[in-house]
Amino acid sequence: QVKLRGYRIEPGEIEAVLRASTGVRAAGVAVAGEGDRARLVAGVVGEAGGAVDVTALRDRLRVALPVAMVPADIVALPA
């Protein structure tokens, strides 16, 4: 559990929503930066080396999670 801007956030909950998304094989969420510059970032790996639609993932997270739990950045990783 991490605390970010007064909110207690469980990265595992965000990762679970990402992994349940179509085309995502693996996901990780972390806090990047310090103090006022701290923000959530997510890394995702597509299934079978396929591309990941980051915009669709961000939209899915906005529907499924509170605003404070939506990562500022989502990065598609090769593996």
C-alpha positions in Angstrom: 0.0 0.0 0.0 1.3 3.5 -0.9 0.1 6.9 0.2 -0.1 9.5 -2.5 -1.6 13.0 -2.1 -3.4 11.9 1.0 -4.9 8.8 -0.6 -4.0 5.2 0.4 -3.6 3.3 -2.8 -3.2 -0.5 -3.3 -1.1 -0.9 -6.5 -2.3 -4.6 -6.6 -5.9 -3.4 -7.3 -4.8 -1.3 -10.2 -2.6 -4.2 -11.5 -5.5 -6.6 -11.3 -7.7 -4.3 -13.5 -4.9 -3.9 -16.0 -4.3 -7.7 -16.2 -8.0 -8.3 -16.7 -7.9 -6.1 -19.7 -7.9 -7.6 -23.2 -4.4 -8.0 -24.6 -2.5 -7.5 -21.4 -0.3 -10.4 -20.1 1.4 -8.6 -17.2 1.2 -5.3 -15.4 3.1 -3.4 -12.6 2.3 -0.2 -10.8 4.7 2.0 -8.9 5.1 5.5 -7.5 7.6 7.6 -9.5 9.1 10.9 -8.2 9.0 12.4 -4.7 6.9 14.9 -2.8 4.7 17.1 -5.0 6.0 15.4 -8.1 5.1 11.9 -7.0 2.7 10.1 -9.4 1.5 6.6 -10.2 3.0 4.9 -13.3 2.0 1.6 -14.8 3.9 -0.7 -17.1 2.1 -3.3 -19.2 3.2 -6.2 -21.4 1.0 -7.3 -24.2 0.0 -10.9 -24.9 2.2 -12.8 -27.4 4.3 -9.7 -28.1 1.2 -7.8 -29.3 0.8 -4.1 -29.1 -1.2 -2.7 -26.1 -3.7 0.1 -26.6 -2.7 2.5 -23.8 -5.6 4.9 -24.5 -8.2 2.0 -24.1 -6.5 0.9 -20.9 -6.6 4.4 -19.4 -10.3 4.6 -20.3 -11.0 1.3 -18.7 -9.1 2.4 -15.5 -11.1 5.6 -15.3 -14.4 3.6 -15.3 -13.2 0.9 -12.9 -11.3 2.9 -10.3 -11.4 6.2 -8.4 -9.6 9.0 -10.1 -6.7 9.0 -7.5 -5.9 5.4 -8.6 -5.6 6.0 -12.3 -1.9 6.1 -13.2 -0.5 9.4 -14.7 1.5 7.3 -17.2 1.0 3.9 -18.7 4.0 2.5 -20.6 3.8 -0.5 -23.0 6.8 -2.7 -22.4 8.2 -5.3 -24.8 8.5 -8.0 -22.1 
